[in-house]
Amino acid sequence: MLPEKVFIATSNAGKLRDFAGVTAGIDAIALELLPGFSALPSIEEDGETFEANACKKAGFYSGYAPGAIVLADDSGLEVVALDNAPGVRSARYAADDSEEFKTAYASFSHSIDEANNRRLLRELAKVLQEKRAGRFVCALAAARDGRILQTFEGEVRGTILYAPRGENGFGYDPLFYLPELGKTTAELTAIEKAKVSHRGQAFRKFLEWYKNQR
């Protein structure tokens, strides 16, 4: 029996690598990028929670794969010292800054990830290491034909460093330190990261649900 195809709706290369790490060695499911996703309309992620945004994306994009399960996630970083910012604005954190920084952001020669990290470090510049606790959160929604079937959440707790470490991962990974492993999430391989990450946890919950449905 061939594994059933489940589609993921994302254009984020880092997320695709994360999901590939989670599904490595799993034969019961074939997770693939939603066909033609790059040509599909984008939708505004204007929800107040990760779950709301994940559901909005999964519901919308499942309409382009009739009868199939389509997954979409919304993920981000919450830092206690910043009242859980950047939160749902994690991917747009630098762009939400002052008008002066918006101008710099628009012409920034490096990646958006680096711009977001620069702002995070600036906001935490005077915060002591013991006060720099944070967590990555992932909300994953599964939908079919426009209907949300179930949602799943994962989280991983750590602290924010003063300078980036590691070349793997994406987003805030180079600053997110896991004390129990002595590494940032950017210093982990895709397989290692999948075992502990918020996205890995959420996807494993989906797999348990999926097995029960079958």
C-alpha positions as a printed NumPy array, in Angstrom:
array([[  0.   ,   0.   ,   0.   ],
       [  1.464,   3.33 ,  -1.086],
       [  1.689,   6.081,   1.537],
       [ -1.028,   8.682,   1.346],
       [  0.062,  12.095,   0.133],
       [ -0.365,  14.964,   2.565],
       [  0.421,  18.439,   1.299],
       [  2.115,  21.285,   3.14 ],
       [  1.283,  24.874,   2.212],
       [  4.374,  27.024,   2.7  ],
       [  6.937,  28.926,   0.674],
       [  9.394,  29.004,   3.576],
       [ 12.434,  26.898,   2.688],
       [ 13.414,  26.612,   6.356],
       [ 10.045,  25.148,   7.291],
       [ 10.279,  22.662,   4.435],
       [ 13.649,  21.507,   5.768],
       [ 12.186,  21.18 ,   9.266],
       [  9.282,  19.058,   8.069],
       [ 11.645,  16.928,   5.979],
       [ 13.631,  16.267,   9.143],
       [ 10.505,  15.186,  11.011],
       [  9.278,  12.83 ,   8.287],
       [ 12.661,  11.169,   7.675],
       [ 12.203,   7.403,   8.076],
       [  8.396,   7.568,   8.214],
       [  6.892,   5.395,   5.485],
       [  3.178,   5.753,   6.24 ],
       [  2.905,   9.283,   4.901],
       [  4.337,  11.212,   1.961],
       [  4.515,  14.908,   2.823],
       [  4.855,  17.081,  -0.266],
       [  4.686,  20.762,  -1.089],
       [  1.233,  21.722,  -2.339],
       [  1.488,  21.558,  -6.172],
       [  1.806,  24.972,  -7.787],
       [  1.956,  26.692,  -4.412],
       [  4.253,  29.475,  -5.611],
       [  1.638,  30.547,  -8.156],
       [ -1.29 ,  30.537,  -5.71 ],
       [ -2.635,  33.735,  -4.129],
       [ -1.118,  34.751,  -0.813],
       [ -3.327,  35.491,   2.169],
       [ -2.861,  37.997,   4.954],
       [ -1.845,  36.421,   8.246],
       [ -3.843,  38.832,  10.382],
       [ -4.95 ,  36.464,  13.165],
       [ -4.267,  37.313,  16.789],
       [ -2.963,  33.813,  17.542],
       [ -0.718,  31.279,  15.831],
       [ -3.66 ,  28.882,  15.629],
       [ -5.896,  31.428,  13.925],
       [ -3.309,  32.077,  11.223],
       [ -2.588,  28.368,  10.715],
       [ -6.302,  27.619,  10.326],
       [ -6.789,  30.477,   7.896],
       [ -3.971,  29.225,   5.67 ],
       [ -4.873,  25.535,   5.852],
       [ -8.539,  26.175,   5.141],
       [ -7.803,  28.431,   2.189],
       [ -5.118,  26.351,   0.5  ],
       [ -6.915,  23.031,   0.992],
       [ -9.332,  24.275,  -1.644],
       [ -6.549,  23.772,  -4.202],
       [ -6.115,  20.056,  -3.418],
       [ -9.606,  18.515,  -3.47 ],
       [ -9.968,  15.488,  -1.202],
       [ -6.434,  15.724,   0.218],
       [ -5.247,  16.765,   3.649],
       [ -3.408,  20.074,   3.536],
       [ -1.256,  21.27 ,   6.43 ],
       [ -0.276,  24.83 ,   7.26 ],
       [  1.506,  26.159,  10.284],
       [  2.13 ,  29.477,  11.961],
       [  5.124,  29.65 ,  14.232],
       [  7.087,  32.209,  16.144],
       [  9.141,  33.271,  19.1  ],
       [  7.778,  34.581,  22.39 ],
       [ 10.202,  36.311,  24.769],
       [  9.093,  36.795,  28.363],
       [ 11.036,  40.053,  28.87 ],
       [  9.293,  41.548,  25.809],
       [  5.762,  40.637,  26.958],
       [  5.825,  37.646,  24.593],
       [  6.871,  39.677,  21.563],
       [  7.543,  39.203,  18.731],
       [  4.809,  36.51 ,  18.822],
       [  2.621,  36.297,  15.733],
       [  4.659,  39.147,  14.24 ],
       [  7.878,  37.101,  14.411],
       [  8.44 ,  37.032,  10.65 ],
       [  7.727,  40.766,  10.382],
       [  9.334,  41.979,  13.606],
       [ 11.885,  44.294,  11.997],
       [  9.303,  45.762,   9.625],
       [  7.107,  46.706,  12.598],
       [  9.83 ,  48.913,  14.106],
       [ 10.131,  52.714,  13.962],
       [  9.881,  54.644,  10.713],
       [ 13.654,  55.105,  10.737],
       [ 14.209,  51.369,  11.019],
       [ 11.61 ,  50.648,   8.345],
       [ 13.702,  52.718,   5.944],
       [ 16.829,  50.779,   6.885],
       [ 14.89 ,  47.51 ,   6.675],
       [ 13.707,  48.28 ,   3.158],
       [ 17.286,  48.656,   1.941],
       [ 18.844,  46.071,   4.223],
       [ 21.484,  44.16 ,   2.29 ],
       [ 21.111,  40.924,   4.234],
       [ 18.134,  38.674,   4.859],
       [ 14.887,  39.446,   6.616],
       [ 15.88 ,  36.867,   9.229],
       [ 19.002,  38.865,  10.029],
       [ 16.999,  42.079,  10.252],
       [ 14.582,  40.454,  12.705],
       [ 17.477,  39.117,  14.776],
       [ 19.112,  42.535,  14.858],
       [ 15.968,  44.083,  16.268],
       [ 15.559,  41.31 ,  18.844],
       [ 19.122,  41.809,  20.069],
       [ 18.571,  45.563,  20.251],
       [ 15.387,  45.156,  22.295],
       [ 17.158,  42.782,  24.705],
       [ 20.457,  44.648,  24.891],
       [ 20.034,  45.618,  28.556],
       [ 18.361,  42.396,  29.678],
       [ 20.467,  40.025,  31.783],
       [ 20.949,  36.463,  30.53 ],
       [ 18.814,  34.973,  33.329],
       [ 15.931,  37.199,  32.199],
       [ 16.129,  36.259,  28.524],
       [ 13.813,  33.237,  28.603],
       [ 11.735,  32.508,  25.554],
       [  9.907,  29.806,  23.684],
       [  9.265,  28.805,  20.116],
       [  5.601,  28.007,  19.419],
       [  4.103,  26.179,  16.449],
       [  0.428,  25.81 ,  15.627],
       [ -0.251,  23.292,  12.856],
       [ -3.659,  23.005,  11.197],
       [ -4.923,  20.147,   9.028],
       [ -7.737,  20.837,   6.562],
       [ -9.593,  19.113,   3.756],
       [-11.771,  20.848,   1.164],
       [-11.846,  24.076,   3.15 ],
       [-12.779,  22.448,   6.476],
       [-10.429,  22.404,   9.456],
       [-10.03 ,  18.843,  10.669],
       [ -7.795,  19.39 ,  13.709],
       [ -5.075,  21.619,  15.112],
       [ -1.858,  20.675,  16.902],
       [  0.595,  22.705,  18.958],
       [  4.206,  22.296,  19.979],
       [  6.621,  24.42 ,  21.96 ],
       [ 10.245,  24.395,  23.037],
       [ 11.718,  26.588,  25.77 ],
       [ 15.161,  28.148,  25.859],
       [ 17.001,  31.439,  26.277],
       [ 18.088,  34.191,  23.903],
       [ 21.832,  34.671,  23.44 ],
       [ 23.65 ,  37.991,  22.974],
       [ 25.108,  36.915,  19.624],
       [ 24.166,  34.339,  16.963],
       [ 25.665,  30.851,  16.883],
       [ 25.345,  28.172,  14.221],
       [ 24.791,  28.017,  10.474],
       [ 21.774,  25.694,  10.31 ],
       [ 18.121,  26.503,  10.774],
       [ 16.506,  29.833,   9.976],
       [ 14.695,  32.727,  11.625],
       [ 15.71 ,  33.175,  15.248],
       [ 17.46 ,  29.774,  15.454],
       [ 20.991,  31.255,  15.793],
       [ 19.94 ,  33.129,  18.95 ],
       [ 17.752,  30.447,  20.568],
       [ 19.836,  28.443,  23.034],
       [ 18.807,  25.093,  24.505],
       [ 20.595,  24.713,  27.887],
       [ 19.934,  20.963,  28.092],
       [ 21.764,  20.433,  24.775],
       [ 24.322,  23.221,  25.099],
       [ 23.508,  24.349,  21.557],
       [ 21.369,  26.808,  19.671],
       [ 18.741,  25.395,  17.334],
       [ 20.969,  26.631,  14.487],
       [ 23.719,  24.262,  15.685],
       [ 21.498,  21.19 ,  15.316],
       [ 21.114,  19.044,  12.226],
       [ 17.648,  18.803,  10.689],
       [ 17.171,  15.368,  12.286],
       [ 18.385,  16.558,  15.708],
       [ 16.205,  19.646,  15.534],
       [ 13.14 ,  17.603,  14.581],
       [ 13.433,  15.647,  17.839],
       [ 13.126,  18.72 ,  20.067],
       [ 11.62 ,  21.531,  18.009],
       [  8.187,  23.068,  18.322],
       [  7.445,  22.169,  14.709],
       [  8.576,  18.583,  15.253],
       [  6.337,  18.237,  18.313],
       [  3.302,  19.609,  16.493],
       [  3.87 ,  17.343,  13.499],
       [  4.268,  14.237,  15.653],
       [  0.916,  15.063,  17.259],
       [ -0.55 ,  15.283,  13.768],
       [  0.912,  11.871,  12.933],
       [ -0.711,  10.283,  15.992],
       [ -4.046,  11.808,  15.036],
       [ -3.565,  10.743,  11.423],
       [ -2.87 ,   7.122,  12.408],
       [ -6.028,   7.043,  14.515],
       [ -8.103,   8.425,  11.645],
       [ -6.881,   5.68 ,   9.337]])
